Amino acid sequence: MTEKNKIKVMVVDDHPLVRHGIKTVFEAYDDIEMVAEAENGKEALEICEKCKPDIVIMDMVMPILDGAEATVQLIKRFPDIKVIALTSFNDKDLIKKSLKAGAVNFILKNISGAKLVKVIKDVYRGKFVLSPHATKILLTELREKTDDNIKLTKREKEILALIVEGLSNKEISKRLFLSNSTIQFHVSNILSKLGVSKRTEAAYLALKQKLVELPG
């Protein structure tokens, strides 16, 4: 696989051994590359500007700027980057916090190398494959927001389906041959109608309520 086609990953964790361990895992694969590392959220934002990774593995508990706030800022500045939350603790509040911040998945530090790589590849391809535990927590959080009378237009359903697939606004714009500003307008309307503030929440609410039809 050429350098151009490799999945570019950045690892953000305040423990050097964790960063080194993940880098070692990647060395066994020719389609994933660790292009950068950082020891806190503030440093991650500065480095992202230069290395433009496809995926950021973000520790949730760090000094200076924690993972949740760093995720919020990172996605706001670099909307095409996908964040995978990382932590040592299978903690309900941490999972909720990371997903609300915009992370598309949540993994524990004791994950095996093979499973880590699978999660990265799934996220890169736009698959929503949260662990059953994380899914249960998110759906429980959204239960109060469900509404059988949610009314979406045909275009909004089309865009919501692409959000569920994991596409960014830019990617949706190209897929539907619409301007980015038009997509932003529709996405804003979708989030408002669903009563959520994050794309991840919208995606899981769409799946739970069967608001969209997904291919195959």
C-alpha positions in Angstrom: 0.0 0.0 0.0 1.3 3.4 -0.9 2.0 6.1 1.7 -0.9 8.1 0.2 -3.4 5.4 0.9 -2.4 4.7 4.5 -4.8 5.6 7.3 -3.1 8.4 9.2 -3.5 8.2 12.9 -2.5 10.6 15.7 -2.3 9.4 19.3 -3.0 11.7 22.2 -2.1 10.4 25.7 -0.1 11.7 28.6 1.6 8.4 29.1 4.6 7.8 26.8 4.3 4.0 27.2 0.7 4.1 25.8 1.7 6.1 22.8 4.7 3.8 22.2 2.6 0.7 22.6 0.1 1.8 20.0 2.8 2.8 17.6 4.3 -0.7 18.0 1.0 -2.2 17.1 0.8 -0.1 13.9 4.2 -1.3 12.8 2.7 -4.7 12.0 0.3 -3.2 9.5 1.1 -1.6 6.1 -2.1 0.3 5.8 -2.0 2.3 9.1 0.6 4.9 10.1 1.0 6.8 13.3 1.8 10.3 11.9 2.0 12.2 15.2 1.6 12.0 18.9 0.8 14.5 21.7 0.7 14.4 25.5 -2.3 16.7 26.1 -5.2 18.2 24.3 -3.6 21.6 23.8 -0.6 20.1 22.1 -2.8 17.9 20.0 -4.7 20.9 18.6 -1.4 22.5 17.6 0.0 19.4 16.0 -3.2 18.6 14.1 -2.8 21.8 12.2 0.4 20.4 10.7 -0.1 16.7 10.3 -3.8 16.5 9.3 -4.5 13.0 10.5 -7.6 11.0 9.4 -8.2 9.7 12.9 -7.2 10.9 16.4 -7.1 8.4 19.3 -7.8 10.8 22.2 -7.2 9.9 25.9 -10.1 11.4 28.0 -8.2 12.1 31.2 -5.2 14.4 30.6 -3.6 17.5 32.2 -3.8 21.0 30.7 -6.7 20.3 28.3 -8.7 17.1 28.8 -9.8 14.8 26.0 -13.5 15.9 25.9 -12.8 19.6 25.5 -9.9 18.9 23.1 -12.3 16.7 21.0 -14.9 19.5 20.9 -12.3 22.0 19.7 -10.6 19.6 17.3 -13.8 18.7 15.5 -14.9 22.3 15.3 -11.6 23.2 13.6 -11.1 20.1 11.6 -14.5 18.6 10.9 -13.2 15.8 8.6 -11.1 14.3 11.4 -12.7 11.4 13.3 -12.0 11.0 17.0 -11.8 7.7 19.0 -12.0 8.2 22.7 -9.5 6.3 24.9 -9.5 5.6 28.6 -8.4 3.2 31.3 -11.9 3.3 32.9 -15.1 1.7 31.8 -16.9 4.6 33.3 -20.5 5.6 32.3 -19.9 9.3 32.7 -16.7 9.3 30.7 -18.4 7.4 27.9 -21.3 9.9 27.8 -18.9 12.8 28.0 -16.7 11.6 25.1 -19.6 10.8 22.8 -21.3 14.1 23.5 -18.0 15.8 22.7 -18.2 14.3 19.3 -16.1 11.1 19.5 -17.4 8.4 17.1 -16.2 5.5 19.2 -14.9 4.7 22.7 -12.2 2.1 23.5 -10.4 1.0 26.7 -6.6 0.9 27.0 -6.6 -2.9 27.5 -8.0 -3.4 24.0 -6.0 -5.9 21.9 -3.9 -4.7 19.0 -6.1 -6.5 16.5 -9.3 -5.1 17.9 -7.8 -1.6 18.0 -6.9 -1.8 14.3 -10.4 -3.1 13.4 -12.0 -0.2 15.2 -9.7 2.3 13.4 -10.5 0.7 10.0 -14.3 0.7 10.8 -14.2 4.3 11.8 -12.2 5.3 8.7 -14.8 3.6 6.5 -17.6 5.4 8.3 -19.0 2.4 10.3 -20.7 3.1 13.6 -19.7 0.1 15.7 -19.7 1.2 19.3 -19.3 -1.5 22.0 -22.7 -2.8 23.3 -22.0 -1.1 26.6 -21.3 2.3 25.1 -24.3 1.9 22.8 -26.6 1.1 25.7 -25.4 4.2 27.6 -25.9 6.5 24.6 -29.4 5.2 23.7 -30.4 5.5 27.4 -29.3 9.1 27.3 -31.3 9.7 24.1 -34.5 7.9 25.3 -36.0 11.1 26.7 -35.4 12.8 23.4 -37.2 10.3 21.2 -40.4 11.5 19.5 -42.6 9.4 17.3 -43.7 12.5 15.5 -40.3 13.7 14.2 -40.9 15.1 10.8 -38.0 15.2 8.4 -38.1 16.1 4.7 -37.0 13.7 2.0 -33.7 15.6 1.7 -33.1 15.7 5.4 -33.6 11.9 5.6 -31.2 11.5 2.8 -28.6 13.6 4.6 -29.3 11.9 7.9 -28.6 8.6 6.3 -25.2 9.8 5.1 -24.5 11.1 8.6 -25.2 7.7 9.9 -22.7 6.3 7.4 -20.1 8.6 9.0 -19.7 11.1 6.2 -18.6 14.7 6.9 -20.4 17.7 5.5 -17.8 18.0 2.8 -18.2 14.4 1.8 -22.1 14.7 1.8 -21.7 17.8 -0.3 -19.7 15.9 -2.9 -22.1 12.9 -2.8 -25.2 15.0 -3.4 -23.7 17.6 -5.6 -24.9 20.4 -3.2 -22.9 23.3 -1.8 -21.3 23.0 1.6 -23.4 25.8 3.0 -26.6 24.0 1.9 -25.5 20.9 3.6 -24.7 22.9 6.8 -28.2 24.4 6.7 -29.8 21.0 6.4 -27.6 19.4 9.1 -28.5 22.3 11.5 -32.2 21.7 10.8 -31.8 17.9 11.4 -30.1 18.4 14.7 -32.7 20.9 15.8 -35.7 18.6 14.8 -34.1 15.6 16.6 -33.3 17.7 19.7 -29.6 16.9 19.8 -26.4 18.8 19.4 -24.0 16.3 18.0 -23.9 14.3 14.8 -23.1 11.1 16.8 -26.3 11.6 18.8 -28.3 12.2 15.6 -26.9 9.0 14.1 -27.8 6.8 17.0 -31.2 8.4 17.4 -31.8 7.8 13.7 -30.9 4.1 14.1 -33.0 3.6 17.2 -36.1 5.3 15.8 -35.5 3.9 12.3 -35.8 7.3 10.8 -33.7 6.4 7.7 -33.2 3.4 5.5 -29.7 2.3 5.1 -28.2 0.4 2.2 -27.8 -3.4 2.5 
